[in-house]
Structure formats: structure tokens, C-alpha cells
Amino acid sequence: FQGSADQTNGTATQQYHLDLNAAPFREVWFSTDRDFTAGLWKQAVSNGDLLSNKARVVKTNAQLTSRFVLMPPAPDLGLKDFDMLSGGEIAFSVNQDAWSESLGRTLHAGDLLSDQGALLRTNYSLIAAFMPQTTNDVGLPAVQVVSAGETWFSVQTNFFSKSLNATVNPGDLLSDSGAVIRRNAQLISRFNPTGPATNVGL
């Protein structure tokens, strides 16, 4: 819906004009932790599929990973998180490592991948600006490509950052620029959580 309205009782020096632009609430896309059977179609839905709350499969896990030419052919790799990029490209991370014939390398669970068959970011490149004291994969359970030059994300395993001289924890919201956007405690502080302080993850 689009519409506009003008104030009818304005003055010579002040009059309000209102433009209205409204759209239906868009679909919610998500993935699940476990497989389940959809009674609508009498078939299994994988925890690696990208689903819609409108009861449809947006992309199967096989469709998301098909351009990587996984060898040997692998079962669904799971789907930790995703983000929509320009042009309909889907950026995502998976639960399992797998060998990609098209790229000639192993795809790791913490890497940021594209349904176009590209490795967008390795897990280490996401945390490199923090100068981590580890070369291990720290996971990628949440991600958002904020702009062409910045990605926000969280990790599954804590690590010590030499640049911050502090430990980065799984529930913290991070930037690949090497900054902590919000500590986990800051994210939930307004909920006034009871009991001992705890990291609830992200």
C-alpha cells in the first residue's frame, strides 16, 4: 500500500505532509536442529534445509551445497546460520566439514559459504583481526553481512584475543574488524536475568 495525506488545518508557516508505504510481513526463514517429517508432504525435512514459516522448503541442503561438488557425495551438512546478500545470494555455514571438488579444498564448519559455490570467508579470516592465540576453527553459529566491508558474527568456542588482551566468548557479538559489538551480558542485560551470571550463547 502507498498513500499520502496533507494536513487540512495547517498554518501559513507550518503544514504536515505524510507519506505511507506499507508491505505485508515477509516470510520468516529458518533451519531446525533436528530432522522431522512434514505431514503435508509425507516426507522428511532435513536439519540442513532452509525453511519458511509458510510451510515450504526454500532451499534443500543439497541445493545450497550443490555447486561445491562434495566428494565423496555427502549427506546433508546441516545449516547453522545464513544471511541474504544482494542478488538473492545466500551466505551460510554448515555443521560438518566436507571436501569440495570444485574448490579443491576442505570446507570447514566455521567457514562462511555461498550457495553460488564460493568460499566467502574462512573461519580464521573472520577472527584474524582479534589476533587469536589459536589456529583452530572456533565455529560460526550466527552471522550477518552488515556491509561489503564488515561481517558480524558469533563463535562456538572461546578464544583469547591478543589485540583485546581478553577472552572472546561464544555469546559475544563480534565484528571481523576485530571489535566486540556487544558482550553477551550486554545483550541480555535489559531482561534482568536472575541467578548467577551466565553466558547464554548467541
Accessible surface in RSA format (square Angstrom, percent):
REM  Atomic radii and reference values for relative SASA: ProtOr
REM  Chains: A
REM  Algorithm: Lee & Richards
REM  Probe-radius: 1.40
REM  Slices: 20
REM RES _ NUM      All-atoms   Total-Side   Main-Chain    Non-polar    All polar
REM                ABS   REL    ABS   REL    ABS   REL    ABS   REL    ABS   REL
RES PHE A   1   157.83  79.0 112.29  69.5  45.54 118.5 125.62  76.2  32.21  92.2
RES GLN A   2   148.70  83.2 123.18  90.0  25.52  60.8  37.13  79.0 111.57  84.6
RES GLY A   3    26.12  32.2   0.00   N/A  26.12  32.2  21.80  59.8   4.32   9.7
RES SER A   4    75.78  64.0  42.27  56.4  33.51  77.2   8.79  18.7  66.98  93.8
RES ALA A   5    55.50  51.0  46.05  71.1   9.45  21.5  53.66  75.6   1.84   4.9
RES ASP A   6    89.21  62.5  70.64  70.3  18.57  43.9  22.45  52.8  66.76  66.6
RES GLN A   7    55.23  30.9  41.49  30.3  13.74  32.7  23.54  50.1  31.69  24.0
RES THR A   8   141.44 100.6 100.15 101.5  41.28  98.4  78.61 105.6  62.83  95.0
RES ASN A   9   117.79  81.2  95.17  92.0  22.62  54.5  40.18  96.7  77.60  75.0
RES GLY A  10    31.74  39.1   0.00   N/A  31.74  39.1   3.07   8.4  28.67  64.2
RES THR A  11    90.15  64.1  72.42  73.4  17.73  42.3  78.94 106.0  11.21  16.9
RES ALA A  12   114.56 105.3  63.39  97.8  51.17 116.4  75.35 106.1  39.22 103.9
RES THR A  13   136.54  97.1  97.69  99.0  38.85  92.6  84.30 113.2  52.24  79.0
RES GLN A  14   100.46  56.2  92.71  67.8   7.75  18.5  30.45  64.8  70.01  53.1
RES GLN A  15   113.40  63.4  81.37  59.5  32.02  76.2  19.07  40.6  94.33  71.5
RES TYR A  16   143.23  66.9 140.43  79.9   2.80   7.3 106.38  79.9  36.85  45.4
RES HIS A  17   103.96  56.8  73.72  51.2  30.23  77.3  61.46  63.3  42.50  49.5
RES LEU A  18   100.98  56.2 100.03  71.6   0.95   2.4 100.72  70.7   0.26   0.7
RES ASP A  19    91.76  64.3  70.10  69.8  21.66  51.2  23.74  55.9  68.02  67.8
RES LEU A  20    85.61  47.7  83.39  59.7   2.23   5.6  84.70  59.5   0.91   2.5
RES ASN A  21   106.97  73.8  72.79  70.3  34.18  82.3  32.98  79.4  74.00  71.5
RES ALA A  22    62.91  57.8  45.73  70.6  17.18  39.1  53.37  75.2   9.54  25.3
RES ALA A  23    89.34  82.1  56.11  86.6  33.23  75.6  60.55  85.3  28.79  76.3
RES PRO A  24   125.73  91.6 101.28  92.3  24.44  88.9 113.81  94.0  11.91  74.0
RES PHE A  25   165.61  82.9 139.08  86.1  26.53  69.0 146.20  88.6  19.41  55.6
RES ARG A  26   199.20  83.6 187.73  95.7  11.47  27.3  73.77 100.8 125.43  76.0
RES GLU A  27    52.62  30.2  41.50  31.4  11.12  26.5  16.02  31.0  36.60  29.9
RES VAL A  28    68.94  45.4  65.67  59.4   3.27   7.9  68.94  59.9   0.00   0.0
RES TRP A  29    71.42  28.7  53.89  26.1  17.53  41.2  51.79  27.6  19.63  31.8
RES PHE A  30    78.79  39.4  75.41  46.7   3.37   8.8  78.79  47.8   0.00   0.0
RES SER A  31    33.77  28.5  10.58  14.1  23.19  53.4   0.00   0.0  33.77  47.3
RES THR A  32    38.32  27.3  27.85  28.2  10.47  24.9  33.82  45.4   4.50   6.8
RES ASP A  33   128.81  90.2 105.96 105.5  22.85  54.0  24.60  57.9 104.21 103.9
RES ARG A  34   188.68  79.2 182.25  92.9   6.44  15.3  70.67  96.6 118.02  71.5
RES ASP A  35    94.32  66.1  71.79  71.5  22.53  53.3  23.41  55.1  70.91  70.7
RES PHE A  36    90.80  45.4  79.79  49.4  11.01  28.7  90.76  55.0   0.04   0.1
RES THR A  37    97.22  69.1  73.69  74.7  23.53  56.1  43.68  58.7  53.54  80.9
RES ALA A  38    11.14  10.2   6.81  10.5   4.33   9.8  11.14  15.7   0.00   0.0
RES GLY A  39    50.75  62.6   0.00   N/A  50.75  62.6  32.82  90.1  17.93  40.2
RES LEU A  40   134.56  74.9 100.13  71.6  34.43  86.5 104.45  73.4  30.11  81.0
RES TRP A  41    98.83  39.7  74.37  36.0  24.46  57.4  63.30  33.7  35.54  57.7
RES LYS A  42   170.95  83.4 145.09  89.0  25.86  61.6  98.99  89.1  71.95  76.6
RES GLN A  43   101.01  56.5  94.58  69.1   6.43  15.3  27.54  58.6  73.47  55.7
RES ALA A  44    77.91  71.6  55.13  85.1  22.78  51.8  55.16  77.7  22.75  60.3
RES VAL A  45     2.84   1.9   2.02   1.8   0.82   2.0   2.79   2.4   0.04   0.1
RES SER A  46    19.85  16.8  16.54  22.1   3.31   7.6  17.34  36.9   2.51   3.5
RES ASN A  47    38.27  26.4  37.84  36.6   0.43   1.0   0.20   0.5  38.07  36.8
RES GLY A  48     0.00   0.0   0.00   N/A   0.00   0.0   0.00   0.0   0.00   0.0
RES ASP A  49    10.36   7.3  10.28  10.2   0.08   0.2   0.00   0.0  10.36  10.3
RES LEU A  50     0.15   0.1   0.15   0.1   0.00   0.0   0.15   0.1   0.00   0.0
RES LEU A  51     9.00   5.0   9.00   6.4   0.00   0.0   9.00   6.3   0.00   0.0
RES SER A  52     4.38   3.7   0.00   0.0   4.38  10.1   0.00   0.0   4.38   6.1
RES ASN A  53    79.93  55.1  48.54  46.9  31.40  75.6  26.28  63.2  53.65  51.9
RES LYS A  54   126.15  61.5 101.57  62.3  24.58  58.5  56.13  50.5  70.03  74.6
RES ALA A  55    54.72  50.3  33.46  51.6  21.26  48.4  44.97  63.3   9.75  25.8
RES ARG A  56   101.80  42.7  98.67  50.3   3.14   7.5  49.43  67.6  52.37  31.7
RES VAL A  57    43.06  28.3  20.89  18.9  22.17  53.4  20.89  18.2  22.17  60.1
RES VAL A  58    27.26  17.9   8.88   8.0  18.38  44.3   8.88   7.7  18.38  49.8
RES LYS A  59    66.13  32.3  66.03  40.5   0.10   0.2  25.92  23.3  40.21  42.8
RES THR A  60    49.63  35.3  49.63  50.3   0.00   0.0  47.24  63.4   2.40   3.6
RES ASN A  61     1.87   1.3   1.66   1.6   0.21   0.5   0.00   0.0   1.87   1.8
RES ALA A  62    64.19  59.0  56.36  87.0   7.84  17.8  62.13  87.5   2.06   5.5
RES GLN A  63    98.07  54.8  89.47  65.4   8.59  20.5  29.35  62.5  68.72  52.1
RES LEU A  64     0.50   0.3   0.29   0.2   0.21   0.5   0.29   0.2   0.21   0.6
RES THR A  65     7.09   5.0   6.55   6.6   0.54   1.3   0.07   0.1   7.02  10.6
RES SER A  66    68.97  58.3  46.49  62.0  22.48  51.8  42.92  91.4  26.05  36.5
RES ARG A  67   139.36  58.5 125.46  64.0  13.90  33.1  36.47  49.8 102.89  62.4
RES PHE A  68     0.22   0.1   0.22   0.1   0.00   0.0   0.22   0.1   0.00   0.0
RES VAL A  69    75.11  49.4  68.61  62.1   6.49  15.6  75.11  65.3   0.00   0.0
RES LEU A  70    23.16  12.9  13.55   9.7   9.61  24.2  13.55   9.5   9.61  25.9
RES MET A  71    84.29  43.7  79.32  52.5   4.97  11.8  66.87  56.9  17.42  23.1
RES PRO A  72   110.63  80.6 106.50  97.1   4.13  15.0 107.67  88.9   2.96  18.4
RES PRO A  73   112.42  81.9  88.94  81.1  23.48  85.3  91.97  75.9  20.44 127.1
RES ALA A  74    41.72  38.4  13.32  20.6  28.40  64.6  16.22  22.8  25.50  67.6
RES PRO A  75   105.25  76.7  89.03  81.2  16.22  59.0 102.61  84.7   2.65  16.4
RES ASP A  76    50.77  35.6  38.83  38.6  11.94  28.2  15.44  36.3  35.33  35.2
RES LEU A  77     2.65   1.5   2.65   1.9   0.00   0.0   2.65   1.9   0.00   0.0
RES GLY A  78     2.29   2.8   0.00   N/A   2.29   2.8   1.80   4.9   0.49   1.1
RES LEU A  79     6.86   3.8   0.14   0.1   6.73  16.9   0.14   0.1   6.73  18.1
RES LYS A  80    44.87  21.9  19.38  11.9  25.49  60.7  20.98  18.9  23.89  25.4
RES ASP A  81    32.89  23.0  31.05  30.9   1.83   4.3   3.97   9.3  28.92  28.8
RES PHE A  82    39.24  19.6  29.67  18.4   9.56  24.9  29.67  18.0   9.56  27.4
RES ASP A  83    25.68  18.0  23.99  23.9   1.69   4.0   2.00   4.7  23.67  23.6
RES MET A  84    78.38  40.6  58.64  38.8  19.74  47.0  58.64  49.9  19.74  26.1
RES LEU A  85    38.93  21.7  26.44  18.9  12.48  31.4  32.31  22.7   6.62  17.8
RES SER A  86   106.73  90.2  81.60 108.9  25.13  57.9  57.86 123.2  48.87  68.5
RES GLY A  87    91.01 112.2   0.00   N/A  91.01 112.2  45.90 125.9  45.12 101.0
RES GLY A  88    44.37  54.7   0.00   N/A  44.37  54.7  25.84  70.9  18.53  41.5
RES GLU A  89    40.24  23.1  40.05  30.3   0.19   0.5   5.94  11.5  34.30  28.0
RES ILE A  90     4.22   2.4   4.22   3.1   0.00   0.0   4.22   3.0   0.00   0.0
RES ALA A  91     0.00   0.0   0.00   0.0   0.00   0.0   0.00   0.0   0.00   0.0
RES PHE A  92     0.02   0.0   0.02   0.0   0.00   0.0   0.02   0.0   0.00   0.0
RES SER A  93     0.00   0.0   0.00   0.0   0.00   0.0   0.00   0.0   0.00   0.0
RES VAL A  94     0.01   0.0   0.01   0.0   0.00   0.0   0.01   0.0   0.00   0.0
RES ASN A  95    67.24  46.4  46.71  45.1  20.54  49.5  18.17  43.7  49.07  47.4
RES GLN A  96    86.18  48.2  81.24  59.4   4.94  11.8  30.31  64.5  55.87  42.4
RES ASP A  97    81.24  56.9  58.43  58.2  22.81  53.9  21.40  50.4  59.84  59.7
RES ALA A  98    13.08  12.0   3.44   5.3   9.63  21.9  13.08  18.4   0.00   0.0
RES TRP A  99   105.98  42.5  99.75  48.3   6.23  14.6  95.37  50.9  10.61  17.2
RES SER A 100     0.00   0.0   0.00   0.0   0.00   0.0   0.00   0.0   0.00   0.0
RES GLU A 101    92.82  53.3  74.24  56.2  18.58  44.2  15.46  29.9  77.36  63.2
RES SER A 102    61.57  52.0  21.17  28.3  40.39  93.0  31.94  68.0  29.63  41.5
RES LEU A 103    67.83  37.8  39.77  28.5  28.06  70.5  44.21  31.1  23.62  63.6
RES GLY A 104    45.21  55.7   0.00   N/A  45.21  55.7  22.33  61.3  22.88  51.2
RES ARG A 105    94.79  39.8  92.80  47.3   1.99   4.7  31.01  42.4  63.78  38.7
RES THR A 106    46.29  32.9  41.96  42.5   4.34  10.3  20.43  27.4  25.87  39.1
RES LEU A 107     0.19   0.1   0.19   0.1   0.00   0.0   0.19   0.1   0.00   0.0
RES HIS A 108    67.83  37.1  67.83  47.1   0.00   0.0  43.19  44.5  24.64  28.7
RES ALA A 109    17.82  16.4  17.77  27.4   0.05   0.1  17.77  25.0   0.05   0.1
RES GLY A 110     0.00   0.0   0.00   N/A   0.00   0.0   0.00   0.0   0.00   0.0
RES ASP A 111     2.12   1.5   2.12   2.1   0.00   0.0   0.00   0.0   2.12   2.1
RES LEU A 112     2.47   1.4   2.47   1.8   0.00   0.0   2.47   1.7   0.00   0.0
RES LEU A 113     0.11   0.1   0.11   0.1   0.00   0.0   0.11   0.1   0.00   0.0
RES SER A 114     0.00   0.0   0.00   0.0   0.00   0.0   0.00   0.0   0.00   0.0
RES ASP A 115     8.07   5.7   2.98   3.0   5.09  12.0   0.42   1.0   7.65   7.6
RES GLN A 116    87.78  49.1  70.89  51.8  16.89  40.2  27.48  58.5  60.30  45.7
RES GLY A 117    12.35  15.2   0.00   N/A  12.35  15.2   3.22   8.8   9.14  20.5
RES ALA A 118    40.49  37.2  37.82  58.4   2.68   6.1  40.49  57.0   0.00   0.0
RES LEU A 119    40.25  22.4  16.09  11.5  24.17  60.8  16.09  11.3  24.17  65.0
RES LEU A 120    58.29  32.5  35.79  25.6  22.51  56.6  39.10  27.5  19.19  51.6
RES ARG A 121    67.42  28.3  63.69  32.5   3.73   8.9  33.33  45.6  34.09  20.7
RES THR A 122    41.18  29.3  39.57  40.1   1.61   3.8  32.64  43.8   8.53  12.9
RES ASN A 123     6.45   4.4   5.90   5.7   0.55   1.3   4.48  10.8   1.96   1.9
RES TYR A 124    98.45  46.0  95.16  54.1   3.29   8.6  68.01  51.1  30.44  37.5
RES SER A 125    40.92  34.6  31.60  42.2   9.32  21.5  34.94  74.4   5.97   8.4
RES LEU A 126     0.73   0.4   0.73   0.5   0.00   0.0   0.73   0.5   0.00   0.0
RES ILE A 127     0.21   0.1   0.21   0.2   0.00   0.0   0.21   0.2   0.00   0.0
RES ALA A 128    41.45  38.1  31.98  49.4   9.46  21.5  32.16  45.3   9.29  24.6
RES ALA A 129    45.54  41.9  21.11  32.6  24.43  55.6  33.37  47.0  12.17  32.2
RES PHE A 130     0.00   0.0   0.00   0.0   0.00   0.0   0.00   0.0   0.00   0.0
RES MET A 131   102.89  53.3  97.08  64.3   5.81  13.8  78.34  66.6  24.55  32.5
RES PRO A 132     9.30   6.8   0.14   0.1   9.16  33.3   0.14   0.1   9.16  56.9
RES GLN A 133   118.00  66.0  81.93  59.9  36.07  85.9  26.94  57.3  91.05  69.1
RES THR A 134    32.40  23.0  22.57  22.9   9.83  23.4  25.93  34.8   6.47   9.8
RES THR A 135   122.93  87.4  97.95  99.3  24.98  59.5  68.27  91.7  54.66  82.6
RES ASN A 136   106.54  73.5 100.64  97.3   5.90  14.2  22.60  54.4  83.94  81.1
RES ASP A 137    63.09  44.2  34.54  34.4  28.55  67.5  34.33  80.8  28.76  28.7
RES VAL A 138     2.97   2.0   2.51   2.3   0.47   1.1   2.97   2.6   0.00   0.0
RES GLY A 139     5.92   7.3   0.00   N/A   5.92   7.3   4.56  12.5   1.36   3.0
RES LEU A 140     0.11   0.1   0.11   0.1   0.00   0.0   0.11   0.1   0.00   0.0
RES PRO A 141    37.13  27.1  25.56  23.3  11.57  42.1  26.20  21.6  10.93  67.9
RES ALA A 142    23.03  21.2  22.99  35.5   0.05   0.1  23.03  32.4   0.00   0.0
RES VAL A 143    11.60   7.6   0.00   0.0  11.60  27.9   2.38   2.1   9.22  25.0
RES GLN A 144   100.19  56.0  99.57  72.8   0.62   1.5  16.10  34.3  84.09  63.8
RES VAL A 145    40.54  26.7  25.02  22.6  15.52  37.4  25.02  21.7  15.52  42.1
RES VAL A 146    67.85  44.6  39.75  36.0  28.10  67.7  42.03  36.5  25.82  70.0
RES SER A 147    57.81  48.9  45.71  61.0  12.10  27.9  45.77  97.5  12.04  16.9
RES ALA A 148   120.89 111.1  69.62 107.4  51.26 116.6  80.30 113.1  40.58 107.5
RES GLY A 149    70.04  86.4   0.00   N/A  70.04  86.4  39.18 107.5  30.86  69.1
RES GLU A 150    49.90  28.7  48.11  36.4   1.79   4.3   9.97  19.3  39.94  32.6
RES THR A 151     7.71   5.5   7.71   7.8   0.00   0.0   0.00   0.0   7.71  11.7
RES TRP A 152    72.97  29.3  72.37  35.0   0.59   1.4  72.44  38.6   0.52   0.9
RES PHE A 153     2.10   1.1   1.19   0.7   0.92   2.4   2.10   1.3   0.00   0.0
RES SER A 154     0.00   0.0   0.00   0.0   0.00   0.0   0.00   0.0   0.00   0.0
RES VAL A 155     0.87   0.6   0.00   0.0   0.87   2.1   0.00   0.0   0.87   2.3
RES GLN A 156    95.41  53.3  72.72  53.1  22.69  54.0  20.51  43.7  74.89  56.8
RES THR A 157    72.62  51.6  69.34  70.3   3.28   7.8  48.65  65.4  23.96  36.2
RES ASN A 158    79.55  54.9  68.21  65.9  11.34  27.3   3.53   8.5  76.02  73.5
RES PHE A 159    10.75   5.4   1.83   1.1   8.92  23.2  10.75   6.5   0.00   0.0
RES PHE A 160    70.69  35.4  64.57  40.0   6.12  15.9  64.57  39.1   6.12  17.5
RES SER A 161     0.00   0.0   0.00   0.0   0.00   0.0   0.00   0.0   0.00   0.0
RES LYS A 162   106.87  52.1  86.50  53.1  20.37  48.5  36.55  32.9  70.32  74.9
RES SER A 163    57.40  48.5  20.36  27.2  37.04  85.3  27.02  57.5  30.38  42.6
RES LEU A 164    67.14  37.4  43.56  31.2  23.58  59.3  47.40  33.3  19.74  53.1
RES ASN A 165   120.08  82.8 102.44  99.0  17.65  42.5  23.58  56.7  96.51  93.3
RES ALA A 166    32.23  29.6  27.59  42.6   4.64  10.6  32.23  45.4   0.00   0.0
RES THR A 167    54.73  38.9  47.15  47.8   7.58  18.1  22.99  30.9  31.74  48.0
RES VAL A 168     0.00   0.0   0.00   0.0   0.00   0.0   0.00   0.0   0.00   0.0
RES ASN A 169    48.45  33.4  48.45  46.8   0.00   0.0   2.53   6.1  45.92  44.4
RES PRO A 170    41.13  30.0  40.32  36.8   0.81   2.9  40.32  33.3   0.81   5.0
RES GLY A 171     0.00   0.0   0.00   N/A   0.00   0.0   0.00   0.0   0.00   0.0
RES ASP A 172     1.85   1.3   1.85   1.8   0.00   0.0   0.00   0.0   1.85   1.8
RES LEU A 173    33.58  18.7  33.58  24.0   0.00   0.0  33.58  23.6   0.00   0.0
RES LEU A 174     0.00   0.0   0.00   0.0   0.00   0.0   0.00   0.0   0.00   0.0
RES SER A 175     0.14   0.1   0.14   0.2   0.00   0.0   0.14   0.3   0.00   0.0
RES ASP A 176    20.02  14.0   9.73   9.7  10.28  24.3   1.67   3.9  18.34  18.3
RES SER A 177    77.55  65.5  43.66  58.3  33.89  78.1  45.37  96.6  32.19  45.1
RES GLY A 178    11.44  14.1   0.00   N/A  11.44  14.1   3.49   9.6   7.95  17.8
RES ALA A 179    44.34  40.8  40.83  63.0   3.51   8.0  44.32  62.4   0.02   0.0
RES VAL A 180    39.02  25.7  13.89  12.6  25.13  60.5  13.89  12.1  25.13  68.1
RES ILE A 181    41.76  23.8  29.38  21.9  12.38  29.8  32.53  23.4   9.23  25.0
RES ARG A 182   120.98  50.8 120.63  61.5   0.35   0.8  13.66  18.7 107.32  65.0
RES ARG A 183    69.35  29.1  69.35  35.4   0.00   0.0  39.52  54.0  29.84  18.1
RES ASN A 184     5.87   4.0   5.25   5.1   0.62   1.5   3.88   9.3   1.99   1.9
RES ALA A 185    70.23  64.6  63.03  97.3   7.20  16.4  65.33  92.0   4.90  13.0
RES GLN A 186   106.39  59.5  90.59  66.2  15.81  37.6  31.87  67.8  74.52  56.5
RES LEU A 187    64.15  35.7  40.37  28.9  23.78  59.8  43.54  30.6  20.61  55.5
RES ILE A 188    33.35  19.0  33.35  24.8   0.00   0.0  33.35  24.0   0.00   0.0
RES SER A 189    62.64  52.9  46.29  61.8  16.35  37.7  35.63  75.9  27.01  37.8
RES ARG A 190   234.97  98.7 198.52 101.2  36.45  86.8  79.89 109.2 155.08  94.0
RES PHE A 191   165.88  83.0 139.44  86.4  26.44  68.8 145.12  88.0  20.76  59.4
RES ASN A 192   118.92  82.0 112.04 108.3   6.88  16.6  25.65  61.7  93.27  90.2
RES PRO A 193    76.25  55.6  49.95  45.5  26.31  95.6  58.68  48.4  17.58 109.2
RES THR A 194   131.06  93.2 102.85 104.3  28.21  67.2  75.20 101.0  55.87  84.5
RES GLY A 195    61.07  75.3   0.00   N/A  61.07  75.3  32.01  87.8  29.06  65.1
RES PRO A 196   123.50  90.0 105.60  96.3  17.90  65.1 117.63  97.1   5.86  36.4
RES ALA A 197   111.86 102.9  70.21 108.3  41.65  94.8  81.11 114.2  30.75  81.5
RES THR A 198    91.45  65.0  69.86  70.8  21.59  51.5  53.70  72.1  37.76  57.1
RES ASN A 199    68.39  47.2  38.75  37.4  29.64  71.4  33.61  80.9  34.78  33.6
RES VAL A 200    90.50  59.5  54.17  49.0  36.33  87.5  62.98  54.7  27.52  74.6
RES GLY A 201    27.97  34.5   0.00   N/A  27.97  34.5  19.93  54.7   8.03  18.0
RES LEU A 202    89.36  49.8  48.36  34.6  41.00 103.1  78.96  55.5  10.41  28.0
END  Absolute sums over single chains surface
CHAIN  1 A    12214.1       9343.0       2871.2       6828.3       5385.9
END  Absolute sums over all chains
TOTAL         12214.1       9343.0       2871.2       6828.3       5385.9
